[in-house]
């Protein structure tokens, strides 16, 4: 790491430590910018990752997207281009907390950087995975630091934050994954159609569906739809919905664990026994045991 890059990393460390109030994901005065601080994360993290750019300043993170595994640390970034249920594990300690900066964005924000030739090229490319990691090159790191530095100068945020965000997206698009982001933003592309189906599944997570209905929504044959959905998400549509349902069930149970049968029904299960089996398979413990254990650990 060059002397300048090291100085940038130190600056980002200072921003995160200063503007984070303990462990957690912290919103900032800059729209769509979040700071992540974690000093003790032994438990896996189950979350739906929204479209975002994440850069690690200290520590390391592993993510499982369906069948695919990603690992990234300092000097790497992770981009998620469509809402995705993931399982994450963070390496952190009190002496060496995990520090990261996360910037949310809409796939449509990349369109202004594409010319007609690039749009045509993206349409011709095969469907790509919606999540990828890349190297943090010096121009990208420099743009991130200037963006975060606006936290110390809030009066400039309204004018400069949108410009610096565009610069960050610009530098990401100079990397090898331009087509991945472009496909998610281009109406009519196969990836865009899969993204619209994903949004439908998320909005209607408790409702059952037939694959034929989703394929028709994407204007694809059943076989093509299933193939492209898995290319984007590393999961089948059923697996995707199941992860969404079980993550939502866990969230509801943490708020009120008194009626497992009711919560199972609320997220779309007709059988409590099936819900308990699938919950145990995903989280490692039956619902009541898991929630009791988590509450004890958080207490």
N, C-alpha and C positions, 0 to 999 in steps of 0.2 A: 504494500500500500504506500502510495506516495505521501510526502509530507503534507501536501495540500489536502489530499483525501482524508488523511488522519485528522487534520484540523477540522474538516467538515464533520467527520464522525463525532468528534468531541463536542462540537457545537450542537449537533442534533441531540446528543446525550444530555447536554445542559437544558435544552428546551423541554425535553420529555420529563426530566426530573423536576424541573421548575413548575411546569404546568400540569403535572399529574398529582392528584390527591390520593396517593396510595394505589393499591392494586386495582386494576380494572381498565375498561376502555373509556377514555375521557373525550367528550366533545370539546371543541375549542371555539374561539370567537371567529375562526375562519370556517365558512360553510363547507361541509363535507370533509373536513380534516379532523382526524381522531388520533389521539396519542394513547399508546398501550403500554402499561407498566404491570409487570407480574413478578413477584418475588418468591412465590411458592405455588407451582402448578403441577402437582403430581398427578392429578386427575386428567383424563382425556377431555377435550373440549368438543362438544357437539353443537354445531351452529350452522345456520344457513348463511353462507358467504354471499354478499351482494357484490355487484360489479365494483371493483376497487383495485387500487395499486397499493402494495404494502412493501415497505422497506425495513429490514431489521437493522437496528443500530447496535444492539448487544444481545448475545444469546443465539439460540437456534430453535427452529420450529419444524415439525414434521406434520404433514397433512395427508389424509387419505380421502381421495375423491373416488367413491366407488371402489373399483379394482386398482386404481392407480395411486402411487405413492410419490409424494414430493418432499424434498428436504432442502431447506435454505437457511442461510445465516448471514452474517455480516458480509457485505459486498454483493449480495444477491437481492433480487426483488421478486415478488409474486404478483401476478395479475390474474384476477378472476373477471371474466367478461359476461357471465350470466349467473343469476341466482343459483347457488349450488349447495346442497346439504353436505357438509364435510365433517370429518373427525380430525381434530388437531391435538398435538402434544408439544408442549413448550418445555425447553430446558431452562430452568431458572432457580435462583436461590436468593436469600437475603443479601448475601455478599455480592452476588452477580445477577441482578434482576434482568429479566427479559424486557427489552425496550424496543418499541417499533412505532412507526408512523404509518398511518393508513389514510388514503385519499379515495373517497368514493367518486365515481363518475358514471355517466350514462354512455352506453356504447355509441349513441347518436352523436356524442361530442367529438368523435374522431372523424366524422364525415367531412368537416371543413378542411382537413389536411389531405384529402384524397383528390387527385385529378381524375379525369375521365379514363385515362389509360389504366391507372391503378384500380379503379372501380371495376373495369372489365376484367382485369387480371384476377382480382379477388373472386369474382363470380366464377371464373374457370377453375380455380383451385379446389381441391378436395376439402371436405368439411374437416375442421380442426377441433381439437380439445379446447374447452372453454377456460381452461386454467393452464398457466405456464409460468416458468421461472426464467429469469435472465440476469445477466451481469449488469451491475450498476456502473455504467461508464461515467467518467468525470463530468461531462456536460449535464448529465441527468442528476448526479449528486449535487452539483452546483445549483441547479434549478430548485431542487428540493430544499436545500438550505435557505435560499432566498425566500422561498415560499413560507417556510416555518418561521423565518425571522420576522415576518409580519406580525407574529404574536406580540412582539415587543413594540410594535408600531401600529396599533389598531386603527388609527385614523386613516392609514393607507390601504386597509383591507378592501373596502368597497371597490376601489379603482384597480389595485394591483393584483389582488388574489385571483380574479378571473384570468388575467394575463399570464401569471406565473403557472396557474393550473394548465393552461393551454400549452405552455412551454414544456411542462413535464410530459403531457400526452404526446407532444411532438417528438421528444427524444425517445420515448418508448416505441413510437412508430418507426423510428430509424433502426430499430433492432430487427431480429429475424421473425418477429411475430405480427407484422403489419397485417397480413392476410387474416389472421385469427380475429383481430379486433374489427377489421373491415367487414368480414362476413357477418358478424353479429349486428352490424349497423345497417347493412344494405337490404332494404326491402326486396323481397323476392328471392334472396339467396336461401339455400337450404338451411344454413345455420340460423338465419333470421327466423325462418318458419319454425324451426325447432325451439328457438327462444320464445316465440309467442305461445307455443304449446306448453312450455315450462311455466310461463306466467299463468296460463289457464289452470294447470295442475295445482300451483301454489294457492291461487285464489279459491279453488274448489277442492281443497285437500281432503275433506271428509267425505266427498262423494266418490262413488265407484265409477269407473269408466270402462269402455271397451276399447281395445287397441284400434279397432277399425274406425271408431269415432275420432280418435286423436290423429290417425293417419289422414283421414279426410280433412280435418282441420288444417293439417300441414300440406295438403294437396300432394300427397305421396301415396304410393302403394304401401301396404302393411310391411312388407319386407324392407323397402327402402326407408320407411319411417323408423323402424326398429334399429336399422343399421346406423342411420344418421344421428338418432337420439343417443345411442351408445357412444358414437364418435365424439359427441359434444360433452356428455356427462360421465362417461365411463360406467354407466348404469343402464339397466332397462327402465322403461317408464314405471313399471310396478315397483321395482327396487327404489326408484327415486321417490315415488309417493310414500312408500313405507317408511323411508328415513325421515321424510317431512312429518308424517303422522306421529312417529315415535318421539321425535324431538319436541313436537308440540305437546304430546302427552306428558313428557317429563316436566316441561315448563309448568303445565297446569297442576301436576301433582305436587310440585314444590310449593305452589301457592295454596293448594288444598288437597291433601292426600286422603281425605275421609271417605271418598266414594270412587273407588277404582272403576267399578262397572259403569258408572255414569260418564266418567272421563273417557273410557274406552269407546262408549257409544258416541260421545260428542265428536271424536276425531274419526269416526267412520267404521269402527269395528262392531260387528254384530255378536261376536263371541268373546266373552271376557277371558276364557281360557286361551284362545288363540292370541289375544292381545298380550297376555302375560308371557306366553311362550316367546313371541317375537320381541317383546320388551327385554326379556332375560337374555335372548340371543344377542341383541344389540348392545345392551349396557352391562351385561355380565351378572346381573342380579334381578330377582323378581321385583316388581314395582315397589311394594311396601318396604322391602329390605333396602333397596337402592335409595329411596327418598329418605328413609331414616338415617342411613349411613351418610348421605350428603349433608343433611341438616346438622348432624353431629360434627362433621368435619368443618362446616362453615361456622359452627358455634365456637 
